[in-house]
Amino acid sequence: MHSSIVRILENMGKALSRKQAEALLPLLPAHRLDIFAAARLAASANSKDIFSCGIINAKSGRCVEDCSFCAQSARHGTGTPVYGLLPTEKLLERARSLWEQGAGYMGIVISGTSPTSRDFDRLCEAAAVIRERVPIKLCASLGILAPGQARQLKEAGYASYHHNLETARSWYSRVCTTHAYEAREQTVRSALEAGLRVCCGGIFGLGEGWPERLELSETLQTLGVHSIPVNFLMPVKGTPLESRPLLPASEALDIVALFRLMHPEKDIVICGGRESTLGNWENALFFSGANAMMVGDYLTTKGSAAERDREIFAVLSKA
């Protein structure tokens, strides 16, 4: 085993710095399995519970932003469904379904830069109804928050706030030009200050390389988020990234392992793109350091069948 990996094992559970993670890159792919083993042990050393979560696309389409990967941008001709905020009954129905599938969290996601006042109030009211009837924890994903809104969500009963940075600051202008990276970071800080569990990560396969991936990881360390969703690009026809190739499965798993080693105490949640990117390698997710995955459908694309997700989760949870 390479001396760099031995040092990780000797300091098991201690977060790697960006520089230390960079030093592991030349060891790939020759020492990939050893790095995966170290990542898995890091998760175990920090007693990371295995869990699953799911989402509901509660408001779809007509987003004014130009995020190059997004099917919901009004600037892209993707033909994605367009509808306003779903009624509380639909949100409750989805919460029950996810709870029955074993999910611990339900993310309520809406399209757009920020929630309208009316939608925000309705979502706060919906939280009280859902929490009364289903024991699932609620996570809001509403875009950029105005001052005070994170605190209101906490008071309404939301346990978490989800807001991805998407990619590194240095790569961000290639992904989105209609709002600043600072606005995303400020929303994350506001959610943290309000006492919410914050779920913040990115999408990989946008054209970025390892320098940008580790830059993003370092930013997440600095912010101190609780959970890191790892998404892999699913190119959508009509978006600027429609022709980008999928990441190789081995590279996707390398990302999971390096993020685990840089964030040994955080939840590493595998979300969009796992089926198409990993294929037969899905069963290696938890072996490379992940401790959670999203089940069911995504925002505008279908996920795995519920029964298949249950079977995979039953296998992976024994890793």
C-alpha positions in Angstrom: 0.0 0.0 0.0 1.3 3.4 -0.9 2.7 5.5 2.0 0.2 8.4 1.3 -2.7 6.0 1.9 -1.0 4.5 5.0 -0.8 8.0 6.5 -4.5 8.4 5.9 -5.2 5.2 7.7 -2.9 6.2 10.6 -5.0 9.4 10.9 -8.3 7.8 10.2 -11.3 10.2 10.5 -9.2 13.4 10.1 -10.2 15.5 7.1 -7.8 15.7 4.2 -6.9 19.2 3.0 -7.1 20.1 -0.6 -3.4 19.8 -0.9 -3.4 16.3 0.6 -6.2 15.2 -1.7 -4.3 16.5 -4.7 -1.4 14.3 -3.7 -3.6 11.2 -4.0 -4.6 12.0 -7.7 -1.4 10.5 -9.2 -2.1 7.3 -7.3 -5.2 6.8 -9.5 -6.0 4.3 -11.0 -3.2 2.0 -9.7 -4.2 2.4 -6.0 -7.9 3.0 -6.5 -9.1 0.1 -4.4 -6.9 1.2 -1.5 -8.2 4.7 -1.7 -11.8 3.4 -1.8 -11.0 1.3 1.3 -9.7 4.3 3.1 -12.8 6.3 2.2 -15.1 3.5 3.4 -13.1 3.3 6.7 -13.4 7.0 7.1 -17.1 6.8 6.9 -17.2 3.9 9.4 -14.8 5.7 11.8 -17.2 8.6 12.0 -20.3 6.3 12.5 -22.0 7.7 9.4 -25.5 6.3 9.4 -26.9 4.8 6.1 -30.0 6.6 4.9 -32.0 7.6 1.9 -33.9 10.7 0.8 -36.2 11.7 -2.0 -37.6 14.9 -3.5 -40.7 16.3 -5.2 -40.6 18.8 -8.0 -43.1 21.1 -6.4 -43.0 23.8 -9.0 -41.6 23.3 -12.4 -40.2 25.2 -15.3 -40.0 28.9 -16.4 -36.8 29.6 -14.5 -35.2 32.9 -15.7 -31.7 31.7 -14.8 -29.4 30.3 -17.5 -27.7 27.4 -15.7 -26.3 25.4 -18.6 -27.3 21.9 -17.2 -30.8 22.7 -16.2 -33.9 21.5 -18.0 -36.1 24.0 -16.2 -34.5 27.2 -17.6 -36.9 29.2 -19.8 -33.8 30.0 -21.9 -33.5 26.3 -23.0 -35.9 24.5 -25.3 -36.2 21.3 -23.3 -39.9 20.7 -23.3 -39.9 20.2 -19.5 -43.3 20.3 -17.8 -44.4 23.7 -16.6 -46.7 24.1 -13.6 -47.2 26.2 -10.5 -46.8 25.2 -6.9 -48.4 21.9 -6.1 -51.2 21.8 -3.5 -50.4 20.6 0.0 -52.3 17.4 -0.7 -49.8 16.4 -3.4 -46.9 17.2 -1.2 -48.4 15.1 1.6 -49.0 12.2 -0.8 -45.4 12.3 -1.9 -44.2 12.4 1.7 -46.2 9.3 2.6 -44.8 7.5 -0.5 -41.2 8.3 0.3 -41.7 7.4 4.0 -43.1 4.0 2.9 -40.0 3.5 0.8 -37.8 4.1 3.8 -36.6 7.6 3.0 -35.7 9.7 6.0 -36.0 13.1 4.3 -38.2 14.7 1.6 -36.8 17.6 -0.3 -39.5 20.1 -1.6 -37.9 21.7 -4.6 -39.2 24.6 -6.7 -37.9 26.2 -9.9 -36.8 29.8 -10.1 -34.3 32.1 -8.6 -36.2 32.6 -5.3 -39.7 31.8 -3.9 -42.5 34.3 -4.3 -43.9 35.6 -1.1 -47.1 33.6 -1.8 -45.3 30.4 -2.5 -43.1 30.8 0.5 -46.0 31.2 2.9 -47.8 28.2 1.4 -44.8 26.0 1.8 -44.4 27.1 5.4 -48.1 26.2 6.0 -47.7 22.9 4.2 -44.8 21.9 6.5 -47.1 22.0 9.5 -49.6 19.7 7.8 -47.0 17.2 6.6 -45.2 17.0 9.9 -48.4 16.3 11.7 -49.3 13.3 9.5 -45.9 11.8 8.3 -42.8 11.5 10.4 -40.4 12.2 7.5 -38.0 15.1 7.9 -38.5 18.0 5.5 -35.9 19.7 3.4 -36.6 22.9 1.5 -34.8 23.7 -1.8 -36.2 27.1 -2.8 -33.3 28.9 -4.4 -31.7 32.1 -3.1 -33.3 33.2 0.2 -34.2 36.7 1.3 -33.0 37.8 4.8 -35.0 36.1 7.5 -36.5 33.4 5.3 -34.1 30.7 6.6 -35.2 31.4 10.1 -38.9 31.3 9.1 -38.4 27.9 7.5 -36.8 26.6 10.6 -39.7 27.8 12.7 -42.2 26.3 10.2 -40.7 22.8 10.8 -38.2 22.3 8.1 -35.2 20.4 9.3 -32.8 21.1 6.3 -32.1 23.5 3.5 -30.7 22.3 0.2 -28.8 24.7 -2.0 -26.0 23.5 -4.2 -23.0 25.6 -5.3 -23.0 23.4 -8.4 -19.3 23.8 -9.1 -16.2 25.7 -8.1 -16.1 29.4 -8.1 -13.4 29.4 -10.8 -15.7 27.3 -13.1 -19.0 28.9 -12.2 -19.1 31.5 -15.1 -19.1 28.6 -17.5 -22.2 27.2 -15.8 -24.3 30.2 -14.9 -24.1 33.9 -15.7 -27.4 35.3 -14.4 -26.6 35.4 -10.7 -23.4 35.5 -8.7 -21.6 32.7 -6.8 -21.7 35.0 -3.8 -25.5 34.8 -3.7 -25.3 31.1 -3.5 -22.8 31.1 -0.7 -24.8 33.7 1.3 -27.9 31.6 1.1 -25.9 28.7 2.5 -24.5 30.9 5.4 -28.0 32.2 6.1 -29.4 28.6 6.4 -26.5 27.6 8.7 -27.0 30.7 10.9 -30.7 29.8 11.2 -29.8 26.4 12.7 -30.9 24.4 9.7 -29.1 21.2 8.6 -27.5 22.4 5.3 -27.2 20.1 2.2 -24.9 21.7 -0.3 -22.8 20.1 -3.0 -22.6 20.1 -6.8 -22.9 18.5 -10.2 -19.9 16.7 -11.7 -19.3 16.2 -15.4 -19.9 19.9 -16.4 -16.5 20.1 -18.1 -14.6 20.8 -14.9 -11.5 18.9 -13.9 -9.9 17.7 -10.6 -8.6 21.2 -9.7 -12.2 22.6 -9.8 -13.6 19.6 -8.0 -11.2 19.9 -5.1 -11.7 23.7 -5.1 -15.4 23.1 -4.6 -14.7 20.6 -1.8 -12.4 23.0 0.0 -15.2 25.7 -0.2 -17.6 23.3 1.4 -15.1 22.6 4.1 -14.8 26.4 4.8 -18.6 26.8 4.9 -19.1 23.9 7.2 -22.1 22.3 5.6 -23.6 19.1 7.1 -24.4 17.1 4.0 -22.9 17.0 0.5 -25.1 15.8 -2.4 -23.0 14.4 -5.3 -24.8 14.6 -8.7 -23.5 13.4 -12.0 -24.5 15.3 -15.1 -27.4 13.8 -17.1 -27.2 15.7 -20.4 -30.6 17.0 -21.3 -31.5 17.7 -24.9 -32.0 21.4 -25.5 -29.5 22.5 -22.9 -26.0 23.8 -23.7 -24.6 20.7 -22.2 -26.7 18.2 -24.2 -23.7 16.8 -26.0 -21.4 16.3 -23.0 -20.4 12.7 -22.4 -21.2 11.0 -19.2 -18.4 10.7 -16.7 -16.8 7.3 -16.6 -18.1 5.2 -13.7 -14.6 4.9 -12.2 -14.0 8.6 -12.2 -17.4 9.2 -10.6 -16.5 6.8 -7.8 -13.1 8.5 -7.4 -15.0 11.8 -6.8 -17.1 10.1 -4.1 -13.9 8.7 -2.4 -12.0 12.0 -2.4 -15.0 13.9 -1.1 -15.4 11.4 1.7 -11.7 11.7 2.7 -12.0 15.6 2.7 -15.3 15.4 4.6 -15.1 12.3 6.9 -17.8 13.6 9.3 -20.3 14.8 6.7 -23.1 12.9 4.9 -22.1 12.1 1.3 -25.4 11.6 -0.6 -25.5 10.3 -4.1 -28.2 12.0 -6.1 -29.0 12.6 -9.8 -27.2 10.7 -12.5 -26.2 7.6 -10.4 -28.1 5.1 -12.6 -26.9 6.4 -16.0 -23.3 7.2 -14.9 -22.6 4.2 -12.7 -24.6 1.5 -14.4 -23.4 -1.9 -13.0 -21.0 -0.1 -10.6 -23.9 1.3 -8.5 -23.2 -1.3 -5.9 -19.7 0.3 -5.3 -21.2 3.6 -4.1 -21.0 2.8 -0.4 -17.8 1.0 -0.7 -16.2 4.2 -2.0 -17.4 6.3 0.9 -21.0 7.4 0.4 -23.4 6.9 3.2 -26.7 7.9 1.6 -28.6 8.1 -1.7 -31.6 9.7 -3.2 -34.4 7.3 -4.2 -37.2 7.7 -6.7 -37.6 10.3 -9.4 -35.5 13.4 -9.8 -36.6 16.9 -10.9 -37.3 16.4 -14.6 -36.0 12.8 -15.2 -37.1 9.4 -14.0 -35.2 7.6 -11.3 -35.1 3.9 -10.6 -38.2 1.9 -9.8 -39.0 2.0 -6.0 -38.5 -1.8 -5.7 -35.1 -1.6 -7.4 -34.0 1.2 -5.1 -35.1 -0.8 -2.1 -33.1 -3.8 -3.3 -29.9 -1.7 -4.0 -30.2 0.0 -0.7 -30.6 -3.3 1.2 -27.3 -4.5 -0.4 -25.4 -1.2 0.0 -26.5 -0.6 3.6 -24.6 -3.8 4.5 -21.4 -2.5 3.0 
